[in-house]
Amino acid sequence: MSSADSIELVDMHPPHADLAEETLRGLSGEQKTLPCKLFYDKRGSELFEAICELPEYYLTRTEISILRRFMDEITRALGPRVQLIEPGSGAGTKTRLLLDALEDPVSYVPLDISKEHLRAVAESIHRDYPDLQVQPVCADFVQPIHVPDPARPPDRRVVFFPGSTIGNFHPEEARAFLDHLADLAGPGGGLLIGFDRRKSPEILVAAYDDSAGLTAEFNLNLLRRLNLDLGTVFPLEGFAHEARWNEQHGRIEMHLVSKADQTVRLGETDVQFHAGESIRTECCHKYGPEGVADLADRFELIHTWTDDEDRFGIQYLTVR
């Protein structure tokens, strides 16, 4: 049996105690917050895939068009025999476009905090790429992670971080996270990363508050997940989704706004909400022409690819 004939999942999932502590910490601040990583349980992942197909959500189709247009240049830059590492993996069109074009990839390492979703991704890729070693790791990808060695030694590790997920980090957090990705890639490794550009606030708000209401359902699913995982009793009908453009910080913010004064029990703690008070669930920073290069201290920028309207960008950087 070859190494590609079986899948061994590495489980580094954080315990629920950590989740409860992080949730309580976020809900104790002056501006209540919840980490956006909580979006992606099985239902949340399904909803996000549906959001990516919406007409208002330009990000996914624009990034895919860039990948298709410049894939030959991209794969030449990455080189042959890479171990491809994808934090927050969806294993959808973007991942498959890259796997189809890479020369003799050594292995694919999807990293995701949702074990159920991760297994489905790994099995799907294993089924469609039977000669490729698949090495799923269940973990919070912002924490230190041990990437398993593949059966064949790679020429280099390449971290693939598509979408605009880097925008979820505040600038200093993004700098630290990019440093973490440099550790994952290792000496001589690379980073292929997508980022959204600044544009009209009307276009941006519509992308995060679609007319079909899927983004609202996606946002509220975060509370549903806390009810399931932590035993909280958030009334989903008691909160409303709202997308806001923050000009000062150059970002879209997603909020869940309490419709009335209410109390939610979390463990031994009562969390009070006033009518109109919000939980900020996501920040989506938008970048100028420099992209993430100014924040990537341990990387050297090799190339930037964009669409004709400069709506979205993809950069390839290598570890210094």
C-alpha positions as CSV (number, residue, x, y, z in Angstrom):
1,M,0.0,0.0,0.0
2,S,1.4,3.4,-1.0
3,S,1.3,6.4,1.3
4,A,-1.4,7.9,-0.8
5,D,-3.7,4.9,-0.2
6,S,-4.7,5.9,3.3
7,I,-5.5,9.1,5.2
8,E,-4.2,9.7,8.8
9,L,-5.8,12.7,10.5
10,V,-3.6,14.5,13.0
11,D,-5.9,15.8,15.7
12,M,-4.7,19.0,17.5
13,H,-8.2,20.4,18.1
14,P,-8.4,22.7,21.1
15,P,-10.5,21.4,24.0
16,H,-13.9,22.9,24.8
17,A,-12.5,24.6,27.9
18,D,-10.4,26.7,25.7
19,L,-13.4,27.6,23.6
20,A,-15.4,28.6,26.6
21,E,-12.6,30.7,28.0
22,E,-12.1,32.5,24.7
23,T,-15.8,33.1,24.2
24,L,-16.2,34.6,27.7
25,R,-13.2,36.8,27.3
26,G,-14.6,38.2,24.0
27,L,-18.0,38.8,25.5
28,S,-16.5,40.6,28.5
29,G,-15.1,43.6,26.6
30,E,-16.6,47.0,26.1
31,Q,-17.1,46.0,22.5
32,K,-18.2,42.4,22.7
33,T,-16.5,40.2,20.2
34,L,-16.5,36.5,19.1
35,P,-13.6,34.9,17.1
36,C,-14.5,34.5,13.4
37,K,-13.0,31.0,13.4
38,L,-16.2,29.9,15.2
39,F,-18.1,30.4,11.9
40,Y,-16.8,27.2,10.4
41,D,-18.5,24.2,11.8
42,K,-20.1,21.9,9.2
43,R,-23.2,24.1,8.8
44,G,-21.1,27.3,8.7
45,S,-18.8,25.9,6.1
46,E,-21.8,24.9,3.9
47,L,-23.3,28.4,4.2
48,F,-20.0,30.0,3.3
49,E,-19.7,27.9,0.2
50,A,-23.2,29.1,-0.8
51,I,-22.3,32.7,-0.1
52,C,-19.3,32.4,-2.5
53,E,-21.8,31.8,-5.3
54,L,-23.9,34.9,-4.7
55,P,-23.8,37.8,-7.2
56,E,-22.9,40.4,-4.5
57,Y,-19.9,38.3,-3.3
58,Y,-17.4,39.2,-6.0
59,L,-14.3,38.0,-4.0
60,T,-14.4,34.3,-4.9
61,R,-15.2,34.5,-8.6
62,T,-12.6,37.4,-9.0
63,E,-9.9,35.4,-7.3
64,I,-10.7,32.3,-9.3
65,S,-10.5,34.3,-12.5
66,I,-7.0,35.6,-11.5
67,L,-5.9,32.0,-10.8
68,R,-7.1,30.7,-14.1
69,R,-5.6,33.6,-16.1
70,F,-2.2,33.4,-14.4
71,M,-1.9,29.8,-13.4
72,D,1.1,29.1,-15.6
73,E,3.0,31.9,-14.1
74,I,2.0,31.0,-10.6
75,T,3.0,27.3,-10.9
76,R,6.4,28.3,-12.4
77,A,7.0,30.5,-9.4
78,L,6.1,27.8,-6.9
79,G,8.1,25.1,-8.7
80,P,7.8,21.3,-8.8
81,R,7.4,18.8,-6.0
82,V,5.8,21.1,-3.4
83,Q,4.1,20.1,-0.1
84,L,1.0,22.2,-0.3
85,I,-0.3,23.4,3.1
86,E,-3.8,25.1,3.2
87,P,-4.9,26.7,6.5
88,G,-8.7,26.9,6.8
89,S,-9.0,24.6,3.8
90,G,-12.1,24.4,1.7
91,A,-10.7,22.2,-1.0
92,G,-13.0,23.8,-3.6
93,T,-12.3,25.2,-7.0
94,K,-9.2,27.2,-6.0
95,T,-7.4,24.3,-4.4
96,R,-8.2,22.0,-7.2
97,L,-7.1,24.5,-9.9
98,L,-3.7,24.7,-8.1
99,L,-3.4,20.9,-7.6
100,D,-4.3,20.3,-11.3
101,A,-1.6,22.7,-12.4
102,L,1.3,21.9,-10.0
103,E,4.1,19.7,-11.3
104,D,4.4,16.5,-9.3
105,P,3.0,17.8,-5.9
106,V,4.3,15.7,-3.0
107,S,1.4,16.1,-0.6
108,Y,-1.6,18.2,0.4
109,V,-2.0,19.3,4.0
110,P,-5.5,20.7,4.8
111,L,-5.6,22.5,8.2
112,D,-9.0,23.1,9.7
113,I,-10.6,23.4,13.1
114,S,-13.8,21.6,12.1
115,K,-13.0,17.9,12.2
116,E,-16.1,16.8,10.3
117,H,-15.5,19.3,7.5
118,L,-11.8,18.4,7.4
119,R,-12.5,14.7,7.0
120,A,-14.9,15.4,4.1
121,V,-12.2,17.6,2.4
122,A,-9.5,15.0,2.9
123,E,-11.6,12.2,1.6
124,S,-12.8,14.2,-1.4
125,I,-9.2,15.2,-2.4
126,H,-8.0,11.6,-1.8
127,R,-10.8,10.2,-4.0
128,D,-10.1,12.7,-6.9
129,Y,-6.3,12.7,-6.6
130,P,-5.5,9.1,-5.7
131,D,-1.8,9.5,-6.3
132,L,-1.5,12.5,-4.0
133,Q,-0.7,11.9,-0.3
134,V,-3.3,13.8,1.8
135,Q,-2.3,14.7,5.4
136,P,-5.2,16.5,7.2
137,V,-4.4,18.3,10.5
138,C,-7.3,19.3,12.8
139,A,-6.1,22.4,14.6
140,D,-6.7,26.1,15.2
141,F,-4.4,27.3,12.4
142,V,-3.3,30.5,14.2
143,Q,-1.7,28.3,16.9
144,P,1.7,26.5,16.6
145,I,1.2,23.4,14.4
146,H,3.4,20.5,13.6
147,V,3.1,19.8,9.8
148,P,3.6,16.0,9.2
149,D,6.4,15.0,6.9
150,P,5.3,13.5,3.6
151,A,6.5,10.1,2.4
152,R,8.5,11.8,-0.4
153,P,10.7,14.8,0.6
154,P,9.4,18.0,-1.0
155,D,11.5,20.5,-2.8
156,R,9.7,23.2,-0.8
157,R,6.7,23.8,1.4
158,V,4.1,26.3,0.0
159,V,1.3,27.7,2.2
160,F,-1.8,28.4,0.2
161,F,-4.0,31.0,1.9
162,P,-6.6,32.1,-0.7
163,G,-9.7,34.2,-0.2
164,S,-9.4,37.3,1.9
165,T,-9.0,35.6,5.3
166,I,-5.8,37.6,6.0
167,G,-8.1,40.6,6.3
168,N,-9.8,39.1,9.4
169,F,-6.6,40.0,11.3
170,H,-5.9,43.4,12.7
171,P,-2.6,44.7,11.2
172,E,-0.3,43.7,14.1
173,E,-2.1,40.3,14.3
174,A,-1.7,39.9,10.6
175,R,2.1,40.6,11.0
176,A,2.3,37.9,13.7
177,F,0.2,35.5,11.7
178,L,2.4,35.9,8.6
179,D,5.4,35.2,10.8
180,H,3.6,32.0,11.8
181,L,3.1,31.1,8.2
182,A,6.8,31.6,7.6
183,D,7.4,29.0,10.3
184,L,5.0,26.6,8.5
185,A,6.6,27.1,5.2
186,G,10.1,26.8,6.6
187,P,13.4,27.9,5.0
188,G,13.1,28.3,1.3
189,G,9.3,27.9,1.5
190,G,6.6,30.0,-0.1
191,L,3.3,31.7,0.6
192,L,0.6,32.1,-2.1
193,I,-2.0,34.5,-0.5
194,G,-5.1,36.3,-1.6
195,F,-6.2,39.7,-0.4
196,D,-9.1,42.1,-1.1
197,R,-8.5,45.6,-2.2
198,R,-10.2,48.8,-1.1
199,K,-13.1,49.9,-3.1
200,S,-16.6,51.6,-2.9
201,P,-18.2,51.1,0.5
202,E,-21.5,50.3,-1.2
203,I,-19.9,47.4,-3.1
204,L,-18.2,46.1,0.1
205,V,-21.3,46.3,2.4
206,A,-23.4,44.5,-0.2
207,A,-20.9,41.7,-0.4
208,Y,-21.3,41.1,3.4
209,D,-25.1,41.7,3.6
210,D,-26.6,39.9,0.6
211,S,-30.2,40.3,-0.5
212,A,-30.8,36.5,-0.1
213,G,-29.9,36.7,3.6
214,L,-27.3,33.9,3.5
215,T,-24.7,36.1,5.2
216,A,-27.1,36.9,8.0
217,E,-27.8,33.2,8.5
218,F,-24.0,32.5,8.4
219,N,-23.4,35.1,11.1
220,L,-26.3,33.8,13.3
221,N,-25.0,30.3,12.9
222,L,-22.1,31.3,15.2
223,L,-24.6,31.6,18.1
224,R,-26.2,28.4,17.2
225,R,-22.8,26.7,17.3
226,L,-22.1,28.1,20.8
227,N,-25.5,26.8,21.9
228,L,-24.5,23.3,20.7
229,D,-20.9,23.3,21.8
230,L,-21.0,25.2,25.1
231,G,-24.7,24.8,26.2
232,T,-25.4,28.5,26.0
233,V,-29.0,29.6,25.2
234,F,-28.5,32.5,22.7
235,P,-32.0,33.2,21.2
236,L,-31.2,33.4,17.5
237,E,-34.3,35.5,16.9
238,G,-33.1,38.0,19.5
239,F,-30.1,39.1,17.3
240,A,-29.9,40.8,13.9
241,H,-27.0,40.7,11.4
242,E,-25.4,44.0,10.4
243,A,-22.5,44.8,8.1
244,R,-20.7,48.1,8.6
245,W,-17.9,49.9,6.7
246,N,-15.3,51.4,9.1
247,E,-13.5,54.1,7.2
248,Q,-11.0,54.8,9.9
249,H,-9.6,51.3,9.9
250,G,-10.3,50.4,6.3
251,R,-12.5,47.4,7.0
252,I,-15.9,45.8,6.8
253,E,-17.2,44.7,10.2
254,M,-19.9,42.1,10.8
255,H,-22.0,42.5,13.9
256,L,-24.8,40.7,15.7
257,V,-27.1,43.3,17.2
258,S,-29.2,42.6,20.2
259,K,-32.8,43.4,19.5
260,A,-33.7,43.9,23.2
261,D,-32.3,43.9,26.7
262,Q,-31.4,40.3,27.5
263,T,-29.2,38.0,29.5
264,V,-27.4,34.9,28.2
265,R,-25.8,32.3,30.6
266,L,-22.3,31.1,29.8
267,G,-21.1,28.5,32.2
268,E,-21.4,30.2,35.6
269,T,-21.5,33.7,34.2
270,D,-24.4,35.9,33.1
271,V,-23.6,38.0,30.0
272,Q,-25.9,41.1,29.8
273,F,-26.9,42.7,26.5
274,H,-28.6,46.0,26.1
275,A,-31.0,46.7,23.1
276,G,-28.8,47.9,20.2
277,E,-25.6,46.5,21.7
278,S,-23.6,44.4,19.3
279,I,-21.2,41.5,19.2
280,R,-18.5,42.1,16.5
281,T,-18.0,38.7,14.9
282,E,-15.6,39.6,12.0
283,C,-13.3,42.4,10.7
284,C,-12.4,42.2,7.0
285,H,-9.5,44.6,6.3
286,K,-9.1,45.8,2.8
287,Y,-5.6,46.5,1.3
288,G,-4.0,49.0,-1.0
289,P,-1.7,48.1,-4.0
290,E,1.1,46.9,-1.7
291,G,-1.1,44.0,-0.4
292,V,0.3,42.1,2.5
293,A,4.0,42.7,1.6
294,D,4.5,45.5,4.1
295,L,3.3,43.2,6.9
296,A,5.3,40.1,5.8
297,D,8.6,40.8,7.5
298,R,10.1,37.4,7.0
299,F,9.0,37.1,3.4
300,E,10.3,38.6,0.1
301,L,7.6,39.6,-2.4
302,I,8.1,37.7,-5.7
303,H,5.0,38.7,-7.7
304,T,1.5,40.2,-7.5
305,W,-1.4,39.3,-9.8
306,T,-4.6,41.2,-10.0
307,D,-7.8,41.4,-12.1
308,D,-8.2,44.1,-14.7
309,E,-10.3,46.3,-12.3
310,D,-7.9,45.8,-9.4
311,R,-10.7,44.5,-7.2
312,F,-8.6,41.6,-5.7
313,G,-5.0,40.5,-5.5
314,I,-2.9,37.4,-5.2
315,Q,0.7,37.6,-4.1
316,Y,3.5,35.0,-4.0
317,L,6.2,35.5,-1.4
318,T,9.1,33.4,-0.3
319,V,10.7,33.0,3.2
320,R,13.8,35.2,3.4
